[in-house]
Amino acid sequence: MTTLVWIVLPYLCLAVFVAGHVWRWRHDQFGWTTHTSQLLESRLLRLGSPLFHLGAFGVIGGHAMGLVVPASLTEKIGVSEHVYHLTAVWGGTLTGVMLVTGLALLIARRFVNGRVRRATTTMDKVLYAALAAMAALGMTATVGTNLLGGGYDYRETIAVWFRGIFWLQPNPELMTGAPLVYQLHAIGGFLFLALWPFTRLVHVWSAPLAYLWRPYVVYRARRGAVPAAQPAPAAVRDGAHLPISSGRPDSRAGRRTV
């Protein structure tokens, strides 16, 4: 069971993550989008979306710092364990609250607004449920265990196991002694990666980075624009042929020349 949960399951989820994105791109490029519902409701979206995305960026950055960067490296650059712990706990709490608040607003929006609710797919519901579960486990670990429960040094166990997976040297024994909430959070994280390619989260890989170096789009004011064409005379509409005026006045006849 230890080998199945802490070795087989992570590699299986990573394989689904990669193969799922390839399949989605080859067979569902038209669905590779956020499926935005901004036109259906914008008031709650305008508040919930920035909170959720900013909180998500902070949470991802915190996880990358804690799982990828070894403790020996932070100590080498002068960051003590006490400073790192305070930064991780309070920074994780702040960004976690932002994420949870934004996610709660987005979920409430899906149920409160009838048009948005009807546009919500089954996979959207699965995604929101998975995000809510991951957020709940993460906040429990950050606030309940690290802030209020005395703390747990996950960088000596969970982080080493996580890096070992990508180095093809997993050590499942490191996870057996971790608190249950950390174990559930780790399992949920890999299951979430397996779910990712089949949800709207694929839009993350289509960020419009070209906007950073594309030239400006020049818009002209409506002032001085060419006036709209006048309707054709009745004789022309009836099929008669009229001479075409050049627009230059004739000084001899007092009329426009043809």
N, C-alpha and C positions, 0 to 999 in steps of 0.2 A: 504493500500500500504506500509506503514512503517513496519508493522508486516511481510508482505510478503517478502520485500527486505532484512530486517535486522535480521529476525529470521528464517523464513521458508527457504529462499534460502541458507544461510550458512549451516544449518543442512542437507538440501538435497544434497548439494555439498559434504559435509563430508561423507554422506552415500554412494554416488556414488564412492568417493575416496576409501573407504574401500572395498565395494562390488566389484568394478571394478578390484582391485588388486587380490582379491580372484578368481574371474572369469578368469582373465588373466593367473594366475598361474595354474589353473586347466585345462584350455582349450588351452593354447598357450605357453607352456614352451619353445618350440623351437624358438618362437619369442621374448623371454625374453632376449634381447640383445641390444647392441648399434646400430646394423646394420651399422657398420663402413664402410666407403668408402675410407679408407686410401690407398688401393691399386690402386684406380682409380685416386687419386690426393693427393699429400702430401705437396706441397709447401705452399699453403694458409692454409691448415689444421694445419701445424706445427706452424704457427703464430697465427691463430685465435682461435684454441681450448684452448691453455693455458690462453690466455687473457679472454676468455669467462668463463672458469671454475674458475679461480682465482677471477674474478669479481663476479661471482655467489656466491662463498663461502663468500666473503665479504658482499654482499648484504643480503644473508640469515642471517649471523651473526648480521648485523645491525638491521634487522627486528626483530630477536629474542630478541635483547637487548632492543629495543624500545617498543615492544608489550608485551613481557612476563615479563620483570623486572619492577616492580613498581618504580615510582619516589621516593617514601619514602625509598626504599632500597638503591638506589644509593646515596641519601643524607646521609643515615646512615653510609655508608662506606667512606664518605668524598668527594664524587664527587658532586660538586655544579652544579646547573642548567646551569650556564654559560659555565662551562667546558664541561658538557655533550652535550650541544647544539653545541658548536664548533666542538667537536669530531664527533658527528653524522652528521653534515652538511658536513664538509670537508672529513671525511672518506666515507660518502655515495656518495659524488660527485666523489671522486677518484675511488672507486670500481664500481660506475655506469658507468663512462667513460670507464673503462676497459671492463665491460660487453657489453656495446653498441658497442665498437670498435670490440671486438671479434665476437659478433653476426653479425655485418655488414659484416665482412670478411667471416664468414661461409655462410651467405645468398648469398653474391656475388659469392662465390665458387660454389654454387648450380646452378647458372645461367650462369656463365662464362664457366665452364667446361662441355662439352657435355655429357661425360660419367657419371659424377656425376648427371647431370640434369636428365638423363634417369633413374637413380637409385633412384630418389627422389619420394616417394610415396605421395599420397594425404594427409595422416595424417601428414607427415613431413611438408608439406606446411602449414597445419593448425597450427601445433606446432610453426613453425617459425613466423607466423603471430601473434599468441598469445604472444609469447615472445617479439616480437617487440612492441606490444601494451602495455604490462606491463612495459617494459623498458621506453617507452616514457612517460607513466603516472608517473612512479617513478621519472624519471629525472625532469619532470615538477614540481612535488611536492617538490623535494629536492632543485633544483636550483632556480626554479621560485618562489616558495612560501617561502621556508626557507632561502635561501641565498640572494635572491634579493628582495623578497617581504615583509620582516620584520619578517617572521617566524610564525609558528602556533604550539601551544602546544598540539600535538596529544596524548601525554601520559595521559592527563587528560580526554580525550573523547574517541578517537578511541581505545587506548590500553585497557581502562577499559571495553569498549564494547566487544573487542576481547576476553579478559580473561573471561568475563561473559558467553560467548558462551560455553566454555569448562567446566565452573562451573555450567552449566545449569541454569544460572541466567542472561540471555541477557537483556540489557536495550537499546532498539532501539532509544529512545529519544536522546541518546548521539551522534548519527550519523546524526541527522537531521540538526544540526547547523554546521557540518564540511564543509570545502570548497569542491566544486564540484569535484576537481581533486582527493582529498582524498577519496571521496565517490566512484568515478569510479574505483580508484585503489583498494579499498577494495572489491568491487563487482567482479572486474576482477581477483583478487587473489583467491577468492573462486571458480569462474568458472574455473580458471586454475587448481585448485586441482581436479575438476571433470573431466577435460580432461586428467590429468596425467596418469591414468592407461592404457589408450588406445594408448599411444605414446611410443617412444623409451626411455623416461625418467624412465621407470621401471628399467633400468640397475643400477640406483642409489642404489637400495636395494640389489644389487648383487656385491657390492664392495669386491674385493679379500682381506679381512682382514686376511685370513690365511697366507698371505705372511709375516706378521709381526713376526710369530713364526715358520714357516716351516723351516726344515733344508736346508742347502745349497745343490745345485745340483752340483756334481763334474763332470767336463768335462775333458776328457783325450786328450792330444795332439796327433796329427796324427803321430808324430815321434815315430818310434818303433812299429807301428801298424802291425798286421799280414798281409803279402802280399796277394793280391788277388789270388784265385785259378787259376792255369794254365789250359788252355783248354785241354780236354781229347785227347789222341792220336787218330789217324784216325782209328786204328784197333778197339779201344773201341767203337768209334762212329759207326763203321760198324757192331757191334754186337759180335766181337771176345772177348775171355776172356784172359786177361793178368795177370801174377802174380803180387801180391801187394808187393812193396818193403818196407822193414823196415827202410830204410834210413841209415843203418850202413854199412860201407865199409867192404868187405871181403878181408882180407890180403892174402889169398891163391890164390884166383882166380883174384884178382884185380878188382873186381866188387861188386856191392851191393848184399847182401844176400837176399834170398827170404824167 
